[in-house]
């Protein structure tokens, strides 16, 4: 179910973990604008937690303009893929991935210079010339 994982023993409240996980799924395009996310009951059953906790997470997401609740359609993701609401989530996800990679590479003994050179070289291979 969207790959949402929460940790009961975390210092972060469950509703905040759920909201963050849903944002991550949206940023990763696992759920696209206009698509429905699981109902409160479905997600609560899946995570084996109180539905009020999931409802609070959904309320936070709705307050932030990320989702909208409708009696007919359920809770749907708002905005376009490149909308201003999604850009901070996407940037946050990208930063987290890059930081993880940098920490891993530096812990293996590679220098910043080696990392920079390899990143530039590999990134240039993905550049598509205009034409």
C-alpha positions as CSV (number, residue, x, y, z in Angstrom):
1,X,0.0,0.0,0.0
2,X,2.2,2.8,-1.4
3,X,5.1,1.4,0.6
4,X,4.2,3.5,3.6
5,X,6.2,2.5,6.7
6,X,5.9,3.9,10.2
7,X,8.0,3.2,13.3
8,X,6.0,2.9,16.5
9,X,9.0,3.5,18.6
10,X,10.1,6.7,16.8
11,X,10.2,10.1,18.6
12,X,8.3,11.5,15.6
13,X,4.5,11.2,16.0
14,X,2.8,8.6,13.8
15,X,0.6,11.1,12.0
16,X,3.7,13.1,11.0
17,X,5.4,9.9,9.8
18,X,2.4,9.0,7.7
19,X,2.2,12.5,6.2
20,X,5.9,12.5,5.4
21,X,5.6,9.0,3.8
22,X,2.7,10.2,1.6
23,X,4.7,13.3,0.6
24,X,7.6,11.0,-0.3
25,X,5.3,8.8,-2.4
26,X,3.9,11.9,-4.2
27,X,7.4,13.3,-4.8
28,X,8.5,10.0,-6.2
29,X,5.4,9.9,-8.5
30,X,4.1,6.7,-6.9
31,X,0.9,8.6,-6.7
32,X,0.2,11.3,-9.3
33,X,-2.0,14.4,-9.2
34,X,-5.7,13.4,-9.4
35,X,-5.1,9.9,-8.1
36,X,-6.7,8.6,-5.0
37,X,-4.8,7.6,-1.9
38,X,-6.0,4.8,0.4
39,X,-9.0,5.7,2.6
40,X,-8.3,6.4,6.3
41,X,-9.7,3.0,7.2
42,X,-7.7,1.1,4.6
43,X,-4.4,2.7,5.6
44,X,-5.2,2.3,9.3
45,X,-5.9,-1.4,8.8
46,X,-2.8,-1.8,6.8
47,X,-0.6,-0.1,9.3
48,X,-2.5,-1.6,12.2
49,X,-3.0,1.8,13.9
50,X,-5.9,3.9,15.1
51,X,-7.9,5.5,12.2
52,X,-7.8,8.8,14.0
53,X,-4.1,8.9,13.6
54,X,-4.4,8.5,9.8
55,X,-7.2,11.0,9.7
56,X,-4.9,13.6,11.5
57,X,-2.2,12.9,8.9
58,X,-4.7,13.4,6.0
59,X,-5.9,16.6,7.7
60,X,-2.4,18.0,7.8
61,X,-1.8,17.1,4.1
62,X,-5.1,18.8,3.2
63,X,-4.2,21.9,5.2
64,X,-0.9,22.0,3.3
65,X,-2.8,21.8,0.0
66,X,-1.3,18.5,-1.0
67,X,-4.5,16.4,-1.0
68,X,-8.2,17.1,-1.0
69,X,-10.9,15.0,0.6
70,X,-14.2,14.3,-1.2
71,X,-17.1,12.1,-0.1
72,X,-17.5,10.8,-3.6
73,X,-13.9,10.5,-4.8
74,X,-12.1,9.8,-1.6
75,X,-8.8,11.6,-0.8
76,X,-7.0,12.7,-4.0
77,X,-3.6,14.2,-4.7
78,X,-3.7,17.8,-5.9
79,X,-1.6,19.7,-8.3
80,X,0.5,19.1,-11.4
81,X,3.8,17.1,-11.3
82,X,5.8,20.4,-11.5
83,X,3.4,22.5,-9.3
84,X,4.8,24.8,-6.6
85,X,3.4,22.5,-3.9
86,X,5.4,19.5,-5.1
87,X,8.7,21.3,-5.8
88,X,9.7,21.5,-2.1
89,X,8.9,17.8,-1.6
90,X,10.9,16.8,-4.7
91,X,13.8,19.0,-3.7
92,X,13.8,17.5,-0.2
93,X,13.8,14.0,-1.6
94,X,16.6,14.8,-4.0
95,X,18.7,16.4,-1.2
96,X,18.2,13.3,1.0
97,X,19.3,10.9,-1.7
98,X,22.3,13.0,-2.6
99,X,23.3,13.4,1.1
100,X,23.0,9.6,1.6
101,X,25.2,9.0,-1.4
102,X,27.8,11.5,-0.3
103,X,28.0,10.1,3.2
104,X,28.4,6.6,1.8
105,X,31.1,7.5,-0.7
106,X,33.1,9.6,1.8
107,X,32.9,6.8,4.4
108,X,34.5,4.5,1.9
109,X,37.5,6.8,1.7
110,X,36.9,8.5,-1.6
111,X,37.9,12.2,-1.6
112,X,35.7,15.1,-2.4
113,X,37.7,15.7,-5.5
114,X,37.1,12.1,-6.7
115,X,33.4,12.4,-5.9
116,X,33.0,15.7,-7.8
117,X,34.9,14.4,-10.8
118,X,32.8,11.2,-11.0
119,X,29.5,13.0,-10.5
120,X,30.3,15.5,-13.3
121,X,31.4,12.7,-15.6
122,X,28.4,10.6,-15.0
123,X,26.0,13.5,-15.1
124,X,27.3,14.6,-18.5
125,X,26.5,11.2,-19.9
126,X,22.9,11.8,-19.1
127,X,22.8,15.3,-20.8
128,X,20.8,15.2,-23.9
129,X,22.0,17.8,-26.5
130,X,19.3,20.1,-27.9
131,X,18.4,19.3,-31.4
